[in-house]
Amino acid sequence: MITVHHLNNSRSQRILWLLEELNLDYEIRRYERDAKTNRAPVELKTIHPLGKSPVITDGDNVIAETGAIIEYILREHGNGRFVPAIGTEEFNLYQHFLHYAEGSMMLPFLLALYTGYLGEAAEPLSPIIMGEIKTQLDYVEYHLIRSDYFAGDELSGADFMMIFPLEAAKARGRLLGYDACLEYVEKIHKRPAYLKALEKGGDYAYGPS
Ligand SMILES: N[C@@H](CCC(=O)N[C@@H](CS)C(=O)NCC(=O)O)C(=O)O
């Protein structure tokens, strides 16, 4: 059985959502962020050396990185669901957004978060970082104006990846004026499986308001 090593308020919420959509049996092992530093507890490093969440175990397999976890679950347990047919434009989009979410989109958001700790010292970097955030959000908005989901008209693995950067952007008030992004987040937040995953995951700052 799959065990999700779940950190509160974290990217692993999207793995719970995927497992609920697939209606799979799984268990959750919970880890709490440090109240002062917000970092994961060191016990997570006993599961995987990076000590990050999400990480899943499934028999002898230990899989870290959300994108790799989503691909693993869909390949091993998905019965063909949420993966477009290879050779189609939808499949290319599915792969693109599966990588894009953490590979490109998250970067300027993380830079804004970390440089924010520097206060005024970070000001020279602010125009570059804010410009990059705009580039990413403009791109995603352009895509969502034309398409219901990230890989066409149906939910796919790409959506499980993309919900987190969009939720994080919304929580920081960065989606004002990005109406397609806001509608997309609201649409996902109404899905019964998403809501069930929220109940199971507990504390999550980026869910429906
Ligand atoms: N790119 C990785 C990022 C993993 C990551 O940074 N997870 C955060 C939670 S959202 C974490 O574990 N933070 C706690 C820490 O770094 O101490 C993924 O998508 O799995």
The ligand as a MOL file (V3000), in Angstrom:
LIG
                    3D

  0  0  0     0  0            999 V3000
M  V30 BEGIN CTAB
M  V30 COUNTS 20 19 0 0 0
M  V30 BEGIN ATOM
M  V30 1 N 10.3390 20.2700 -5.9050 0
M  V30 2 C 10.0000 19.5310 -4.7130 0
M  V30 3 C 9.9290 20.4980 -3.5510 0
M  V30 4 C 9.7400 19.7960 -2.2160 0
M  V30 5 C 9.6550 20.8230 -1.0910 0
M  V30 6 O 10.4190 21.8040 -1.0380 0
M  V30 7 N 8.7290 20.6030 -0.1640 0
M  V30 8 C 8.5410 21.5140 0.9370 0
M  V30 9 C 7.0770 21.5240 1.3380 0
M  V30 10 S 6.0510 22.4370 0.2510 0
M  V30 11 C 9.2980 21.0320 2.1530 0
M  V30 12 O 9.4190 19.8480 2.3860 0
M  V30 13 N 9.7390 22.0040 2.9700 0
M  V30 14 C 10.2850 21.7540 4.2660 0
M  V30 15 C 11.7670 21.9830 4.3520 0
M  V30 16 O 12.4010 22.2720 3.3330 0
M  V30 17 O 12.2740 21.8780 5.4560 0
M  V30 18 C 8.6810 18.7960 -4.9410 0
M  V30 19 O 7.8440 19.2720 -5.7150 0
M  V30 20 O 8.4740 17.7140 -4.3610 0
M  V30 END ATOM
M  V30 BEGIN BOND
M  V30 1 1 1 2
M  V30 2 1 2 3
M  V30 3 1 2 18
M  V30 4 1 3 4
M  V30 5 1 4 5
M  V30 6 2 5 6
M  V30 7 1 5 7
M  V30 8 1 7 8
M  V30 9 1 8 9
M  V30 10 1 8 11
M  V30 11 1 9 10
M  V30 12 2 11 12
M  V30 13 1 11 13
M  V30 14 1 13 14
M  V30 15 1 14 15
M  V30 16 2 15 16
M  V30 17 1 15 17
M  V30 18 2 18 19
M  V30 19 1 18 20
M  V30 END BOND
M  V30 END CTAB
M  END
